[in-house]
Amino acid sequence: MRANPPLFDAVVLAGGRSSRLGGIPKAGLLVEGTTLLERTCAALAGAAHLVVVGPETNGGRAMPGAPLFVREEPAFAGPAAALVAGLRAGTGRRAPWCAVVACDMPRVAELVDVLLAEAAASDDDASLVTFDGGRCQPLAALYRSDDLAAAVAAVLSAGTADNLSMRSLLASVRTRPVPVAPGTTHDVDTWADARALGIDVP
């Protein structure tokens, strides 16, 4: 249990095409009776400001954390553009940290707990990116908000974030890998992934 959890904002990316799922939105897939988006928002409900970049897929049900829903323009311009839209939708003063999380990881609560615990104990100014299966996952991360804002400003000053890679967007952000249990960041790209992760398959 975290004694002093850090103050953080959060941006959830939930607006991809889901082309390998036949266009069925990942956010609305069910695992143990809860949509992936609901699970993600519940894991991030402690955020000072919670923004979901993507369509509202909750059928009018209240979403944990009462997120603000926005869309990137144009739609489907990639995760970097979606992140920029989410950050620009924030209101008021920025929290010191900003969680950036894709909506399609069923074990999202575990990775959020690890990141927040690491941030609470951190004594340096690096952003924190989960490390799972031999690679870092930039869409399961806790960034220093000021560094993230500076990276976005630099990109926008030179043009647009449309179809930009996350690697390019975050090139100037100093990060530190945070190991998580194997499989914690496994996400849904195909129906085979969905079955393996215990997601209801239509």
Phi and psi restraints in degrees (value plus and minus 20) as a CYANA .aco file:
   2 ARG   PHI    -104.0   -64.0
   2 ARG   PSI     103.3   143.3
   3 ALA   PHI     -92.5   -52.5
   3 ALA   PSI     -61.5   -21.5
   4 ASN   PHI    -152.7  -112.7
   4 ASN   PSI      57.2    97.2
   5 PRO   PHI     -84.1   -44.1
   5 PRO   PSI     124.1   164.1
   6 PRO   PHI     -92.1   -52.1
   6 PRO   PSI     133.9   173.9
   7 LEU   PHI     -98.0   -58.0
   7 LEU   PSI     110.5   150.5
   8 PHE   PHI    -167.4  -127.4
   8 PHE   PSI     132.3   172.3
   9 ASP   PHI    -119.1   -79.1
   9 ASP   PSI     152.8   192.8
  10 ALA   PHI    -169.6  -129.6
  10 ALA   PSI     121.6   161.6
  11 VAL   PHI    -144.6  -104.6
  11 VAL   PSI     104.0   144.0
  12 VAL   PHI    -125.9   -85.9
  12 VAL   PSI     108.5   148.5
  13 LEU   PHI    -116.5   -76.5
  13 LEU   PSI      96.2   136.2
  14 ALA   PHI    -160.8  -120.8
  14 ALA   PSI       8.4    48.4
  15 GLY   PHI    -143.6  -103.6
  15 GLY   PSI       3.2    43.2
  16 GLY   PHI     -92.4   -52.4
  16 GLY   PSI     151.2   191.2
  17 ARG   PHI     -95.6   -55.6
  17 ARG   PSI     -43.3    -3.3
  18 SER   PHI      33.8    73.8
  18 SER   PSI      23.3    63.3
  19 SER   PHI     -82.9   -42.9
  19 SER   PSI     -55.0   -15.0
  20 ARG   PHI    -100.6   -60.6
  20 ARG   PSI     -22.6    17.4
  21 LEU   PHI    -129.0   -89.0
  21 LEU   PSI      -0.5    39.5
  22 GLY   PHI      49.4    89.4
  22 GLY   PSI       3.7    43.7
  23 GLY   PHI      64.0   104.0
  23 GLY   PSI     -19.0    21.0
  24 ILE   PHI     -94.2   -54.2
  24 ILE   PSI     102.6   142.6
  25 PRO   PHI     -80.7   -40.7
  25 PRO   PSI     109.1   149.1
  26 LYS   PHI     -80.3   -40.3
  26 LYS   PSI     -56.2   -16.2
  27 ALA   PHI     -77.4   -37.4
  27 ALA   PSI     -50.3   -10.3
  28 GLY   PHI    -113.2   -73.2
  28 GLY   PSI     -20.7    19.3
  29 LEU   PHI     -86.8   -46.8
  29 LEU   PSI     126.2   166.2
  30 LEU   PHI    -124.1   -84.1
  30 LEU   PSI     116.6   156.6
  31 VAL   PHI    -155.0  -115.0
  31 VAL   PSI     101.7   141.7
  32 GLU   PHI      33.9    73.9
  32 GLU   PSI      18.9    58.9
  33 GLY   PHI      60.4   100.4
  33 GLY   PSI     -15.2    24.8
  34 THR   PHI    -145.2  -105.2
  34 THR   PSI     118.8   158.8
  35 THR   PHI     -90.4   -50.4
  35 THR   PSI     136.5   176.5
  36 LEU   PHI     -79.7   -39.7
  36 LEU   PSI     -57.3   -17.3
  37 LEU   PHI     -87.4   -47.4
  37 LEU   PSI     -60.3   -20.3
  38 GLU   PHI     -82.1   -42.1
  38 GLU   PSI     -61.8   -21.8
  39 ARG   PHI     -82.1   -42.1
  39 ARG   PSI     -62.1   -22.1
  40 THR   PHI     -86.8   -46.8
  40 THR   PSI     -65.8   -25.8
  41 CYS   PHI     -85.0   -45.0
  41 CYS   PSI     -56.4   -16.4
  42 ALA   PHI     -83.5   -43.5
  42 ALA   PSI     -59.9   -19.9
  43 ALA   PHI     -86.1   -46.1
  43 ALA   PSI     -46.5    -6.5
  44 LEU   PHI    -128.4   -88.4
  44 LEU   PSI      -4.7    35.3
  45 ALA   PHI     -84.1   -44.1
  45 ALA   PSI     -37.4     2.6
  46 GLY   PHI    -100.6   -60.6
  46 GLY   PSI     -19.6    20.4
  47 ALA   PHI     -86.6   -46.6
  47 ALA   PSI     124.9   164.9
  48 ALA   PHI     -85.4   -45.4
  48 ALA   PSI     -60.5   -20.5
  49 HIS   PHI    -155.2  -115.2
  49 HIS   PSI     105.8   145.8
  50 LEU   PHI    -138.2   -98.2
  50 LEU   PSI     101.0   141.0
  51 VAL   PHI    -141.4  -101.4
  51 VAL   PSI     112.3   152.3
  52 VAL   PHI    -129.1   -89.1
  52 VAL   PSI     104.7   144.7
  53 VAL   PHI    -119.0   -79.0
  53 VAL   PSI      83.1   123.1
  54 GLY   PHI     135.9   175.9
  54 GLY   PSI     153.9   193.9
  55 PRO   PHI     -93.2   -53.2
  55 PRO   PSI     133.5   173.5
  56 GLU   PHI     -95.2   -55.2
  56 GLU   PSI      96.5   136.5
  57 THR   PHI    -136.8   -96.8
  57 THR   PSI      -2.9    37.1
  58 ASN   PHI    -114.5   -74.5
  58 ASN   PSI     -12.5    27.5
  59 GLY   PHI      37.4    77.4
  59 GLY   PSI      10.6    50.6
  60 GLY   PHI      68.6   108.6
  60 GLY   PSI     -26.5    13.5
  61 ARG   PHI     -92.6   -52.6
  61 ARG   PSI     129.2   169.2
  62 ALA   PHI     -85.1   -45.1
  62 ALA   PSI     114.9   154.9
  63 MET   PHI    -118.9   -78.9
  63 MET   PSI     115.2   155.2
  64 PRO   PHI     -73.5   -33.5
  64 PRO   PSI     118.1   158.1
  65 GLY   PHI      62.2   102.2
  65 GLY   PSI     -23.6    16.4
  66 ALA   PHI      26.2    66.2
  66 ALA   PSI      40.0    80.0
  67 PRO   PHI     -91.4   -51.4
  67 PRO   PSI     136.4   176.4
  68 LEU   PHI    -108.5   -68.5
  68 LEU   PSI     108.1   148.1
  69 PHE   PHI    -117.2   -77.2
  69 PHE   PSI     111.7   151.7
  70 VAL   PHI    -157.1  -117.1
  70 VAL   PSI     149.0   189.0
  71 ARG   PHI    -148.8  -108.8
  71 ARG   PSI     127.1   167.1
  72 GLU   PHI     -97.1   -57.1
  72 GLU   PSI     131.8   171.8
  73 GLU   PHI    -144.7  -104.7
  73 GLU   PSI     101.3   141.3
  74 PRO   PHI     -94.7   -54.7
  74 PRO   PSI     141.3   181.3
  75 ALA   PHI     -82.8   -42.8
  75 ALA   PSI     131.2   171.2
  76 PHE   PHI      43.6    83.6
  76 PHE   PSI      12.6    52.6
  77 ALA   PHI    -107.9   -67.9
  77 ALA   PSI     -11.0    29.0
  78 GLY   PHI      83.4   123.4
  78 GLY   PSI     143.3   183.3
  79 PRO   PHI     -84.3   -44.3
  79 PRO   PSI     -53.5   -13.5
  80 ALA   PHI     -84.0   -44.0
  80 ALA   PSI     -65.4   -25.4
  81 ALA   PHI     -84.1   -44.1
  81 ALA   PSI     -57.6   -17.6
  82 ALA   PHI     -85.0   -45.0
  82 ALA   PSI     -61.9   -21.9
  83 LEU   PHI     -82.2   -42.2
  83 LEU   PSI     -63.3   -23.3
  84 VAL   PHI     -79.3   -39.3
  84 VAL   PSI     -63.8   -23.8
  85 ALA   PHI     -82.0   -42.0
  85 ALA   PSI     -60.6   -20.6
  86 GLY   PHI     -85.5   -45.5
  86 GLY   PSI     -60.8   -20.8
  87 LEU   PHI     -88.3   -48.3
  87 LEU   PSI     -57.7   -17.7
  88 ARG   PHI     -92.5   -52.5
  88 ARG   PSI     -39.3     0.7
  89 ALA   PHI    -101.6   -61.6
  89 ALA   PSI     -34.0     6.0
  90 GLY   PHI     -82.9   -42.9
  90 GLY   PSI     124.9   164.9
  91 THR   PHI    -139.0   -99.0
  91 THR   PSI     129.4   169.4
  92 GLY   PHI      57.4    97.4
  92 GLY   PSI    -183.3  -143.3
  93 ARG   PHI     -93.8   -53.8
  93 ARG   PSI     118.3   158.3
  94 ARG   PHI     -92.9   -52.9
  94 ARG   PSI     121.4   161.4
  95 ALA   PHI     -93.8   -53.8
  95 ALA   PSI     140.6   180.6
  96 PRO   PHI     -82.9   -42.9
  96 PRO   PSI     -49.3    -9.3
  97 TRP   PHI    -139.2   -99.2
  97 TRP   PSI     135.3   175.3
  98 CYS   PHI    -157.3  -117.3
  98 CYS   PSI      96.9   136.9
  99 ALA   PHI     -99.2   -59.2
  99 ALA   PSI     115.3   155.3
 100 VAL   PHI    -144.1  -104.1
 100 VAL   PSI      96.5   136.5
 101 VAL   PHI    -159.0  -119.0
 101 VAL   PSI     110.5   150.5
 102 ALA   PHI     -93.5   -53.5
 102 ALA   PSI     134.6   174.6
 103 CYS   PHI    -106.2   -66.2
 103 CYS   PSI     -19.2    20.8
 104 ASP   PHI    -131.8   -91.8
 104 ASP   PSI      11.9    51.9
 105 MET   PHI    -135.9   -95.9
 105 MET   PSI      84.8   124.8
 106 PRO   PHI     -79.0   -39.0
 106 PRO   PSI     -47.0    -7.0
 107 ARG   PHI    -114.9   -74.9
 107 ARG   PSI      10.8    50.8
 108 VAL   PHI     -78.7   -38.7
 108 VAL   PSI     -56.2   -16.2
 109 ALA   PHI     -81.3   -41.3
 109 ALA   PSI     -57.4   -17.4
 110 GLU   PHI     -84.9   -44.9
 110 GLU   PSI     -66.4   -26.4
 111 LEU   PHI     -89.4   -49.4
 111 LEU   PSI     -55.1   -15.1
 112 VAL   PHI     -85.2   -45.2
 112 VAL   PSI     -62.6   -22.6
 113 ASP   PHI     -79.3   -39.3
 113 ASP   PSI     -63.5   -23.5
 114 VAL   PHI     -83.8   -43.8
 114 VAL   PSI     -65.6   -25.6
 115 LEU   PHI     -84.2   -44.2
 115 LEU   PSI     -63.6   -23.6
 116 LEU   PHI     -88.0   -48.0
 116 LEU   PSI     -57.5   -17.5
 117 ALA   PHI     -84.6   -44.6
 117 ALA   PSI     -60.6   -20.6
 118 GLU   PHI     -85.6   -45.6
 118 GLU   PSI     -60.5   -20.5
 119 ALA   PHI     -84.6   -44.6
 119 ALA   PSI     -59.4   -19.4
 120 ALA   PHI     -83.0   -43.0
 120 ALA   PSI     -50.8   -10.8
 121 ALA   PHI    -116.8   -76.8
 121 ALA   PSI     -23.2    16.8
 122 SER   PHI     -89.8   -49.8
 122 SER   PSI     118.2   158.2
 123 ASP   PHI    -139.5   -99.5
 123 ASP   PSI      -3.0    37.0
 124 ASP   PHI    -149.2  -109.2
 124 ASP   PSI    -198.6  -158.6
 125 ASP   PHI    -127.4   -87.4
 125 ASP   PSI      -0.7    39.3
 126 ALA   PHI     -98.1   -58.1
 126 ALA   PSI     129.1   169.1
 127 SER   PHI     -96.6   -56.6
 127 SER   PSI     139.7   179.7
 128 LEU   PHI    -136.9   -96.9
 128 LEU   PSI     103.2   143.2
 129 VAL   PHI    -143.3  -103.3
 129 VAL   PSI     109.1   149.1
 130 THR   PHI     -82.5   -42.5
 130 THR   PSI     125.8   165.8
 131 PHE   PHI    -143.6  -103.6
 131 PHE   PSI      95.2   135.2
 132 ASP   PHI    -164.5  -124.5
 132 ASP   PSI     110.9   150.9
 133 GLY   PHI      44.1    84.1
 133 GLY   PSI      10.4    50.4
 134 GLY   PHI      65.8   105.8
 134 GLY   PSI     -13.2    26.8
 135 ARG   PHI    -165.2  -125.2
 135 ARG   PSI     136.9   176.9
 136 CYS   PHI    -105.7   -65.7
 136 CYS   PSI     128.3   168.3
 137 GLN   PHI    -138.9   -98.9
 137 GLN   PSI      78.9   118.9
 138 PRO   PHI     -88.4   -48.4
 138 PRO   PSI     -33.4     6.6
 139 LEU   PHI    -120.9   -80.9
 139 LEU   PSI       4.0    44.0
 140 ALA   PHI    -165.5  -125.5
 140 ALA   PSI      51.8    91.8
 141 ALA   PHI    -167.6  -127.6
 141 ALA   PSI     142.5   182.5
 142 LEU   PHI    -146.6  -106.6
 142 LEU   PSI      89.3   129.3
 143 TYR   PHI    -121.0   -81.0
 143 TYR   PSI     129.9   169.9
 144 ARG   PHI     -87.4   -47.4
 144 ARG   PSI     100.7   140.7
 145 SER   PHI     -79.8   -39.8
 145 SER   PSI     -61.2   -21.2
 146 ASP   PHI     -84.2   -44.2
 146 ASP   PSI     -60.2   -20.2
 147 ASP   PHI     -87.4   -47.4
 147 ASP   PSI     -58.9   -18.9
 148 LEU   PHI     -85.0   -45.0
 148 LEU   PSI     -63.8   -23.8
 149 ALA   PHI     -83.3   -43.3
 149 ALA   PSI     -58.9   -18.9
 150 ALA   PHI     -86.1   -46.1
 150 ALA   PSI     -59.3   -19.3
 151 ALA   PHI     -84.6   -44.6
 151 ALA   PSI     -62.5   -22.5
 152 VAL   PHI     -84.8   -44.8
 152 VAL   PSI     -64.4   -24.4
 153 ALA   PHI     -80.2   -40.2
 153 ALA   PSI     -60.1   -20.1
 154 ALA   PHI     -84.7   -44.7
 154 ALA   PSI     -61.9   -21.9
 155 VAL   PHI     -85.6   -45.6
 155 VAL   PSI     -65.8   -25.8
 156 LEU   PHI     -88.5   -48.5
 156 LEU   PSI     -49.9    -9.9
 157 SER   PHI     -87.5   -47.5
 157 SER   PSI     -43.6    -3.6
 158 ALA   PHI    -118.3   -78.3
 158 ALA   PSI     -25.6    14.4
 159 GLY   PHI     137.3   177.3
 159 GLY   PSI    -138.2   -98.2
 160 THR   PHI    -156.9  -116.9
 160 THR   PSI     138.7   178.7
 161 ALA   PHI    -114.4   -74.4
 161 ALA   PSI     -19.8    20.2
 162 ASP   PHI     -79.3   -39.3
 162 ASP   PSI     105.2   145.2
 163 ASN   PHI      42.0    82.0
 163 ASN   PSI      -2.7    37.3
 164 LEU   PHI    -100.4   -60.4
 164 LEU   PSI     125.9   165.9
 165 SER   PHI     -97.0   -57.0
 165 SER   PSI     133.5   173.5
 166 MET   PHI     -83.1   -43.1
 166 MET   PSI     -55.1   -15.1
 167 ARG   PHI     -78.6   -38.6
 167 ARG   PSI     -63.3   -23.3
 168 SER   PHI     -89.0   -49.0
 168 SER   PSI     -61.8   -21.8
 169 LEU   PHI     -81.1   -41.1
 169 LEU   PSI     -59.7   -19.7
 170 LEU   PHI    -119.4   -79.4
 170 LEU   PSI      -6.7    33.3
 171 ALA   PHI     -77.6   -37.6
 171 ALA   PSI     -52.5   -12.5
 172 SER   PHI    -109.8   -69.8
 172 SER   PSI     -23.1    16.9
 173 VAL   PHI    -110.8   -70.8
 173 VAL   PSI     102.6   142.6
 174 ARG   PHI     -98.5   -58.5
 174 ARG   PSI     105.5   145.5
 175 THR   PHI    -143.7  -103.7
 175 THR   PSI     140.4   180.4
 176 ARG   PHI    -150.4  -110.4
 176 ARG   PSI     108.1   148.1
 177 PRO   PHI     -89.6   -49.6
 177 PRO   PSI     119.6   159.6
 178 VAL   PHI    -140.0  -100.0
 178 VAL   PSI      87.8   127.8
 179 PRO   PHI     -83.2   -43.2
 179 PRO   PSI     119.3   159.3
 180 VAL   PHI    -147.2  -107.2
 180 VAL   PSI     145.5   185.5
 181 ALA   PHI     -79.4   -39.4
 181 ALA   PSI     122.4   162.4
 182 PRO   PHI     -72.8   -32.8
 182 PRO   PSI     112.4   152.4
 183 GLY   PHI      70.5   110.5
 183 GLY   PSI     -26.1    13.9
 184 THR   PHI     -81.1   -41.1
 184 THR   PSI     -55.7   -15.7
 185 THR   PHI    -119.7   -79.7
 185 THR   PSI      -8.2    31.8
 186 HIS   PHI     -79.7   -39.7
 186 HIS   PSI     113.3   153.3
 187 ASP   PHI    -142.7  -102.7
 187 ASP   PSI    -199.0  -159.0
 188 VAL   PHI    -127.6   -87.6
 188 VAL   PSI      90.7   130.7
 189 ASP   PHI    -132.2   -92.2
 189 ASP   PSI     -50.8   -10.8
 190 THR   PHI    -153.1  -113.1
 190 THR   PSI     148.8   188.8
 191 TRP   PHI     -85.8   -45.8
 191 TRP   PSI     -49.9    -9.9
 192 ALA   PHI     -83.2   -43.2
 192 ALA   PSI     -61.9   -21.9
 193 ASP   PHI     -79.3   -39.3
 193 ASP   PSI     -65.0   -25.0
 194 ALA   PHI     -79.2   -39.2
 194 ALA   PSI     -66.1   -26.1
 195 ARG   PHI     -82.0   -42.0
 195 ARG   PSI     -63.2   -23.2
 196 ALA   PHI     -84.2   -44.2
 196 ALA   PSI     -47.8    -7.8
 197 LEU   PHI    -116.3   -76.3
 197 LEU   PSI     -12.2    27.8
 198 GLY   PHI      57.5    97.5
 198 GLY   PSI       2.2    42.2
 199 ILE   PHI    -108.7   -68.7
 199 ILE   PSI     119.1   159.1
 200 ASP   PHI     -82.3   -42.3
 200 ASP   PSI     107.5   147.5
 201 VAL   PHI    -128.6   -88.6
 201 VAL   PSI     103.5   143.5
